[in-house]
């Protein structure tokens, strides 16, 4: 049930009017942070389970000496964009109940 709630919230955020999604609201950095975070997670999982998930062409890419530093930059960029989104977002919502 929680996955459906999260998917509904993401869909609701993506359907916001352009005035709400303007620069400086944290919407763009949050979206980019989410995309980069999911992409880097998928790369790490495919590296961990390369026998099941990785294509042979992808495995040849991992031998490039810039691959690991590039993955670290991708992870750091995802974290930085998510943190920027949290700082810019004026209306911070929490899923935890208030006491």
C-alpha positions in Angstrom: 0.0 0.0 0.0 2.9 2.4 0.7 4.3 2.0 -2.8 0.9 3.0 -4.2 0.8 6.1 -1.9 4.4 7.1 -2.9 3.6 6.6 -6.6 0.4 8.7 -6.2 2.4 11.5 -4.5 5.1 11.4 -7.3 2.4 11.5 -9.9 0.7 14.5 -8.1 4.1 16.3 -8.0 4.7 15.7 -11.7 1.3 17.1 -12.6 1.7 20.4 -10.8 1.2 23.6 -12.8 4.3 25.3 -14.3 4.1 28.2 -11.9 4.7 25.9 -9.0 7.6 24.1 -10.8 9.6 27.3 -11.6 13.3 27.7 -10.9 14.2 28.2 -7.2 11.4 26.0 -5.8 13.5 22.9 -5.5 11.3 21.0 -7.9 13.9 20.7 -10.7 16.8 19.7 -8.4 14.6 17.2 -6.6 13.5 15.6 -9.9 17.0 15.4 -11.2 18.3 14.1 -7.9 15.6 11.4 -8.0 16.5 10.4 -11.6 20.2 10.3 -10.9 19.7 8.4 -7.7 17.6 5.7 -9.3 20.1 5.5 -12.3 23.1 5.1 -10.0 21.2 2.5 -7.8 20.5 0.5 -10.9 24.1 0.7 -12.0 25.4 -0.5 -8.6 22.9 -3.3 -8.5 23.8 -4.4 -12.0 27.5 -4.4 -10.9 26.7 -6.5 -7.9 24.7 -9.0 -9.8 26.5 -8.8 -13.1 25.8 -12.4 -14.0 22.0 -11.9 -14.0 21.5 -8.2 -14.9 24.4 -6.9 -16.9 24.9 -6.9 -20.6 28.3 -8.0 -21.9 28.8 -4.6 -23.5 28.1 -3.0 -20.1 30.7 -5.2 -18.5 33.4 -4.1 -21.0 32.5 -0.5 -20.1 33.2 -1.2 -16.4 36.9 -1.9 -17.2 37.3 1.7 -18.3 39.5 3.4 -15.6 37.0 6.4 -15.5 34.0 4.2 -14.8 34.2 4.0 -11.0 35.1 7.7 -10.5 32.2 8.6 -12.8 29.8 6.5 -10.8 31.0 8.2 -7.6 30.4 11.6 -9.3 26.9 10.4 -10.3 26.1 9.3 -6.7 27.5 12.6 -5.3 25.5 14.7 -7.8 22.3 12.8 -6.9 22.9 13.5 -3.2 23.8 17.1 -3.8 20.7 17.8 -5.9 18.5 16.1 -3.4 20.0 18.2 -0.6 19.6 21.3 -2.6 15.9 20.4 -3.2 15.4 20.0 0.5 17.0 23.4 1.2 14.9 25.2 -1.5 11.6 23.6 -0.8 9.5 26.0 1.2 6.7 23.6 2.1 8.4 20.6 3.7 6.0 17.7 4.0 6.7 14.7 6.2 5.0 11.3 6.0 5.5 10.8 9.7 2.5 11.6 11.9 2.7 14.7 14.1 2.5 14.3 17.8 
